[in-house]
Amino acid sequence: MSFFFKKILDTKKNGYIVKIIKKITLLKKLYYLIKAEIIKKITLQYPPYNRRFHNDLIKPSWDPIRYSTIALAINSILRDKIQGSFAEFGVFRGETSKFIHLLAPGKRLYLFDTFEGFPEEYLEDKNEAKRFKNTKLEIVKKNIGDLNNVIIRKGIFPETTKGLETEKFSFVYIDADLYISILDGLRFFYPRISQGGYLFIHDYNNPQESNAGVLRAVREFMADKEEKILEIPDILGSIVFRKI
Ligand SMILES: C[S@@+](CC[C@H](N)C(=O)[O-])C[C@H]1O[C@@H](n2cnc3c(N)ncnc32)[C@H](O)[C@@H]1O
């Protein structure tokens, strides 16, 4: 065979190979597309809590990871009938309180805050004194809306826990930023959380917040406890654990 004909045949052969590769790539793309559609259909059952809630409140929120983690926890508490009240320590204007209460309106929800900003004597850095002053009880009440089962404890924590010594909790959300406040929160709530109950703490992986006060307090308090904390990749680095 002359060199000229051999060249033509080789070019044709290469052309076929290229065509076959292109077809395989196309088929692969189609396969992944169909697979993704099937997965979407299957996961339509997810999340286990109200889907409209997920689409209307969680997805458009500023921190969907934080709020969907909270929603899943509350869903488990209700599903598994874990006994005990709910609590949020560090409420500010009640944005998260509203969310928690909407998910479990039948659970008693205690809200602890000065509603006047940080207690000055708890501050390591006096420049923080101005933060979180922009609130008042009326704003919180208006934000939450339905106040059935909501008990507001205004003042400096833990003084505001008086009378709750025998109370049990199934969901606790601590978002109080300061080293002493977090430690006080853990000291009060930890022994009162029911088995399987959840404790969340905001700002653990947020070293800018109050000189890493949350991280220091949590590490110190949890050092001799059986529970292991789980770090959440939400915006300000929350943690959660379930009581053993
Ligand atoms: C980060 S804000 C809470 C934000 C709220 N959880 C939210 O999601 O919108 C922190 C709050 O903790 C409160 N706080 C911190 N230590 C406190 C203490 N020992 N007693 C009462 N309130 C405290 C402050 O007044 C402030 O409103």
Ligand as a Chemical Component Dictionary entry (heavy atoms), coordinates in Angstrom:
data_LIG
# 
_chem_comp.id                   LIG 
_chem_comp.type                 NON-POLYMER 
_chem_comp.pdbx_formal_charge   0 
_chem_comp.three_letter_code    LIG 
# 
loop_
_chem_comp_atom.comp_id 
_chem_comp_atom.atom_id 
_chem_comp_atom.alt_atom_id 
_chem_comp_atom.type_symbol 
_chem_comp_atom.charge 
_chem_comp_atom.model_Cartn_x 
_chem_comp_atom.model_Cartn_y 
_chem_comp_atom.model_Cartn_z 
_chem_comp_atom.pdbx_ordinal 
LIG C1  C1  C 0  -25.388 37.562 70.085 1  
LIG S1  S1  S 1  -26.667 38.235 71.029 2  
LIG C2  C2  C 0  -27.944 37.046 70.872 3  
LIG C3  C3  C 0  -28.476 36.925 69.459 4  
LIG C4  C4  C 0  -29.694 36.045 69.319 5  
LIG N1  N1  N 0  -29.472 34.716 69.813 6  
LIG C5  C5  C 0  -30.121 35.969 67.860 7  
LIG O1  O1  O 0  -29.959 34.901 67.235 8  
LIG O2  O2  O -1 -30.602 36.963 67.323 9  
LIG C6  C6  C 0  -26.031 38.042 72.646 10 
LIG C7  C7  C 0  -26.992 38.428 73.760 11 
LIG O3  O3  O 0  -26.528 37.847 74.979 12 
LIG C8  C8  C 0  -26.958 38.667 76.049 13 
LIG N2  N2  N 0  -26.179 38.298 77.257 14 
LIG C9  C9  C 0  -24.875 37.937 77.320 15 
LIG N3  N3  N 0  -24.541 37.608 78.584 16 
LIG C10 C10 C 0  -25.661 37.762 79.340 17 
LIG C11 C11 C 0  -25.960 37.533 80.720 18 
LIG N4  N4  N 0  -25.048 37.071 81.591 19 
LIG N5  N5  N 0  -27.221 37.761 81.144 20 
LIG C12 C12 C 0  -28.179 38.186 80.287 21 
LIG N6  N6  N 0  -27.958 38.420 78.975 22 
LIG C13 C13 C 0  -26.713 38.195 78.496 23 
LIG C14 C14 C 0  -26.743 40.076 75.519 24 
LIG O4  O4  O 0  -27.578 40.989 76.190 25 
LIG C15 C15 C 0  -27.110 39.915 74.019 26 
LIG O5  O5  O 0  -28.427 40.332 73.760 27 
# 
loop_
_chem_comp_bond.comp_id 
_chem_comp_bond.atom_id_1 
_chem_comp_bond.atom_id_2 
_chem_comp_bond.value_order 
_chem_comp_bond.pdbx_ordinal 
LIG C1  S1  SING 1  
LIG S1  C2  SING 2  
LIG S1  C6  SING 3  
LIG C2  C3  SING 4  
LIG C3  C4  SING 5  
LIG C4  N1  SING 6  
LIG C4  C5  SING 7  
LIG C5  O1  DOUB 8  
LIG C5  O2  SING 9  
LIG C6  C7  SING 10 
LIG C7  O3  SING 11 
LIG C7  C15 SING 12 
LIG O3  C8  SING 13 
LIG C8  N2  SING 14 
LIG C8  C14 SING 15 
LIG N2  C9  SING 16 
LIG N2  C13 SING 17 
LIG C9  N3  DOUB 18 
LIG N3  C10 SING 19 
LIG C10 C11 SING 20 
LIG C10 C13 DOUB 21 
LIG C11 N4  SING 22 
LIG C11 N5  DOUB 23 
LIG N5  C12 SING 24 
LIG C12 N6  DOUB 25 
LIG N6  C13 SING 26 
LIG C14 O4  SING 27 
LIG C14 C15 SING 28 
LIG C15 O5  SING 29 
# 
